[in-house]
Amino acid sequence: MKITLNGQHKEFNNIANVQDLVTQVCQHTNHIITEINGDIVKLEQRVSTLIKEGDTIELLNFVGGGQEGLKIADKTFQSRFFLGTGKFQNKTDLTESITASGCELVTVAVRRIDIKRHEENILEYIPQNITLMTNTSGARNAKEAIRIARIAKESGYGNWVKIEVINDSKYLLPDNHETIKATETLVKEGFVILPYVTPDIYVARELVKVGAAAVMPLGSLIGSNQGIQAKKMISILIQEIDIPIIVDAGIGAPSHAAEAMEMGAEAVLVNTAVATAQYPAQLAKAFGMAIEAGRLGYLSKLPETKNIANASSPLTGFLYK
């Protein structure tokens, strides 16, 4: 059965009524507020209130404040996990990964249609409530990146663009100079630009100056799964740059994503690791959880690392002499 639960499209088996849903979804069922299609369901009505295909359901509880969302330009995201859509073996894996992870933004690329065979449009597999960000993957210079962005916007896919300019076929390192040029032009045209760059404080400052909405430094080489190899440089950006720092590329495991968030990154974008995993949706969910955990760790003001031991129990008053 397909329903909309807390703003996300979900599919459930073996649920007949609201009580079934609450029991399946919530770890603690006490004090849960339920609403179906805009009507509040009282506790004593949960069993008798049946769920049908297409229902919109909200499950709410009481919290003490909660984390602030990530605001970029005109949008606020509750999930700090961004997902790339390339390399998935099948489109069903993509849909399930989006749903399982709770992500609210995905990147999509623009390519020529292969006229020799029928190709499915990837957008058919992305829920409508997900923000699309066009990726200028394939652009070798600023001119090509600008063209891709304009085509996407004119086609109705919005003005959010990840600028990716690469003319190095071996290491796939971004061309920071061309990226700045493309960013400056497109910002003037009203685009929301999130540029992908090698971490460099001078480049990041220039991107802020020309109006970038965020900076996306690479963690390590694209598709390498090496994790955060540029940790010190990314830390400098986090400390010195006033717009969101979103770590992108090389993130191969949930622990890598958690590390980026503990450093103070505002979000993480992952593609290859999820798309090529044996169980993509399961790994996508793990990434979502790791990113949330890393963010909480950062907000908790982690204790400093020490080079000597520091006992957690008193070293006096032992039972022996």
N, C-alpha and C positions, 0 to 999 in steps of 0.2 A: 504494500500500500504506500503510495506516494503522498506526502503531506509537506507543508511548510512549517518547520519547527524553529521558533526563535529567529525568524528571518532567513533560514537556510532550507533549501530543498533537501528532503530526507526520504529514504525508503525504509519501511519497517515490515517485518513479518511477525505474525502471531500477536497482533494487537487488535483488540475489538473495541475497547473503551478507553476513557481517559486514565483510569486507574492502571490499566495494563501499560500504557505509555509511561506514566510516572514511575512505575516500578522498574521498567526496563532501562530508563534513562538516568534516573536520579539515584545517587548512592544513599542519600537520606531522604525519605519521603515525607517526613514531618515538616510542617510549616511551608509547604510548597503551594504557591498560588497558581491556579490554572485558568486559562482563558482559551476559548475556542470560537473562532470567527467573531471575535470582539465581545463575546459574552462570558462573564465570569462563571466558572463551574465550582459550586460549593463542594466541600469535602464529602458530604453525604450523597452528592450527585455524580461522583466520579465513575462509579460502576455502571450506573444507568445511562450515562452520556456516551453514546456510541460515536466512534470516529469513522469518517468516510473519506474516500479518495478526494484529494484536493483541499482538505480542511487546512485552515491556518491556525496554529496552536502556539500559545506562549506559555512557557513554564518559568515562573519567577520565584525568587526568594529574597530574604532580607540580608543585606550586606553592610559592612562598615566602610562605606566610601567606595573602595575599588580603585583599580588602576585607571589612569587617564589613557584615552585612546591616542593613536599616532596621527597627528594632523599634518597633512601635506597639501599645500595650496588650498583648494576648496573642499577637500574630503578629510574625514576622520575615520581611521581604521582601528577596529578593536583587535584584529589579528595583526601581528607583526611578522608573519610568515608570508612572503611573496613567492609565487611558483612560476617557473618557466614552463612552457608547453611543448618544447621540442623533444624529440627522441623517444616519445612514448610508443610502445609497440602497437597499442591499439587505443582508440579514443575512449573506450569504456574505462580503461585504467586511469585516464586523465580525469574524467568526471568523478570517479570514485576517490581519487587523490584530493581533488578540490574539496569534496564534501567531507572526507575523513579529517583533513587537516584544519578545516575551518578558515582557510585563507580567503581573503576578500579581494585580492588583486592578482592577476596573472598577466604574463607577457606573451604577446603573439607576434609572429613575423609575417612579412608580406613577401610572397613568392609568385613567379609566373605559374599559370595553370599548365599542367602537362596535358596537352591536347590529345595525346595518344591513349590516355586512359582516364577513366573517371576518378576524380579525387573528391573525397568528402571535405566539406568546409569545417575546419576545427571549431569554429564559433558555434556550430550546432551542438557541441558537447560541453559548452561552458555555460553554467547557470546564468540567467539574465541579471541576477543581482550582483554579479562579480564585476569589478572594475577592470577594464581592458587597458593595457599599456602596450602600445606598439613598440616593438624592438627593431631598431634599424640594422639588425644583423645582416651582414652581406655588404654593407656600405664600406667603401675603401677610402672615402674622403668626405669632407663636409658637404660638398655638393650632392653626393649620392644620398647621404643621410637626410638632408633637407627634403629631397625629392620623395623619399619613402614616407617621411612624416606627413607631407602635404597630401600624398595619395591616400594614406590611411584616414586622414581627417575628412577629405572630400568624399570618401566612401562611407562616411557615417560612423567611424569607429572611434571618434573622440579625439581629444587633443592632448592626451597623456602619452608621452614618448620617452622611452629609454634610448638615449643616444649611444650607439655602439659603432665606433669607426675602427676597423682593423684592416691593415694592409700587410700584416706579417703573417704568412701562412704556416710558419713553423711553431711559433710560441703563442700566436693569437693574442698578442698584447695590444691593448687599445692605443690609438694615436691620440695622445692628450691634446696636442695642438689643434688638430682638425676637429676634435670633440668640442673644444672651446668655441671655435668658429661656428659650428653648427648650432650650438646652444644659444649663442648670442643672437643669431638670425631668427631662430624659431621662437625664442622668448618674446621678441619684438612682434611676432605674428600672433601672439596669444596662446602659444603652446605651454603646457606644463612639462618641464624637461627634467629628467633624472639621468644625468650622464654617468656612463661607466668608464672608469679611469684606473690607471695605475696610481697607487696612493702617493701623492706629492702635495705638500702644503701650499706651494706656490700655485699649482694648477687649481687646487680646491679654492683658494682665495679668489682666483680669477673667475672661476665658475660662479661663486657667490656674487661677485661684482656684476656679471652679465645676467644674473637673474635665475640661476638654476634653483629648482625647488628642493633638491636633495643632491647629495654626492654619493656615488656607488663605487667605492674602491674594491678592487679584486682582493680576495683572500689569498689566492694562489692561482696558478694557470687554469684556464677554462677546462672543465671536464677532468681535471687531474685528481680530484678527491683528496688533495693533500692538506686541506684544512687551512688554518690561518698561518701562512708563511710570512706575511707582511705585518705581523702583529705590532711591532713598534711604530711603524709608519701610520698604521690605522689608528693607533692610540693617540698619536699626535693630532690627527684630523678630528677625532672625537673631542679632544681637549680644546682645540683652537677654532673649529668651524662651527658657526651658529645655526646652520641648517642641518636637517637630519643626515646622519651617516648610515648608509644601508650597505652591508657587506654582501658582495656578489662574487660568484665564481670560485671554484675549487672546494666548495663546502661539500664534503663527502659523507659526513656522519652527523647525527643529532648532537653529539658532543662538540663538534666544531661550531655548530650554530649556537649552542649554549655558551661557549667560550666567547664568541663575538658579542653576544648580548651582555654577558658579565663585564665585558670591557666597557660597555656603555653605548654600543651601536643601537640605533633606533629600530632596525629591522634587518632581516636576512632574506636574500633571494636565492632559491635553490632550483636547479633543473636536472642536471645529469644524474645526480645521486638517486633521486626519486624515480625518474623516468626509466632508468636501467636496472632498478632493484628487482629482485625476484617477486616481491610483493609490494608494488608501488604505493598503494593506498595505506598499507600498514606503516611504511616508512614515512609517508607524508604526515600521518597522524603523530608519529614519534617526533618528527621535526617540529610540528606545532607545539607539542608539549614541552620539548627541550627549549624552544625559544621563549615560551612563557616562563619556564623555570629560570632561565638565564636572566630574563628581565627582572624577575622578583629578586634574584640574587644581587643584581646590580643595585636595585632600589633599597635593599637591606643594608647597604654599606658594608660590604664584606671586610672581615678583619685582614690586616696586612700580613704578608708572608714574612716569616722569620727564618734566620739561618741557624738558630739554636732551638733546643727543646724547651717547652714551656708546659709543665705538668698541669693537668686539668683538675687534679685532686691535691689537697695539702700534703706537703712533704714532712709534716710533723704529727705528733700524737699517734704513732704507730702502736700496735698491740704488743710488739716485741721491743726489746732493748738492744 
